[in-house]
């Protein structure tokens, strides 16, 4: 099992939350998400 942090969690530390949400809304990241 991998004990290191995932790349996604490292990116989330780097990006502010509003930038992440802006990317989600730009690329329709929540499309068909329940």
C-alpha positions as CSV (number, residue, x, y, z in Angstrom):
1,X,0.0,0.0,0.0
2,X,1.2,3.5,-0.8
3,X,2.2,5.4,2.3
4,X,3.0,8.6,0.4
5,X,0.5,11.4,-0.3
6,X,-1.3,11.2,-3.6
7,X,-0.6,13.7,-6.4
8,X,-4.1,15.1,-6.1
9,X,-3.7,15.9,-2.4
10,X,-0.4,17.6,-3.1
11,X,-2.1,19.7,-5.9
12,X,-4.9,20.6,-3.5
13,X,-2.3,22.0,-1.0
14,X,-0.9,24.2,-3.7
15,X,-4.2,25.5,-5.2
16,X,-6.5,27.7,-3.3
17,X,-10.0,26.4,-3.0
18,X,-11.6,29.1,-5.1
19,X,-9.2,28.4,-8.0
20,X,-10.2,24.7,-7.8
21,X,-13.9,25.6,-7.9
22,X,-13.3,27.9,-10.8
23,X,-11.8,25.1,-12.8
24,X,-14.7,22.8,-11.9
25,X,-17.2,25.3,-13.1
26,X,-15.3,26.1,-16.2
27,X,-14.9,22.5,-17.4
28,X,-18.3,21.3,-16.0
29,X,-16.6,19.0,-13.5
30,X,-19.8,18.4,-11.5
31,X,-21.7,17.2,-14.6
32,X,-23.7,14.0,-13.7
33,X,-22.2,13.9,-10.2
34,X,-24.7,12.7,-7.6
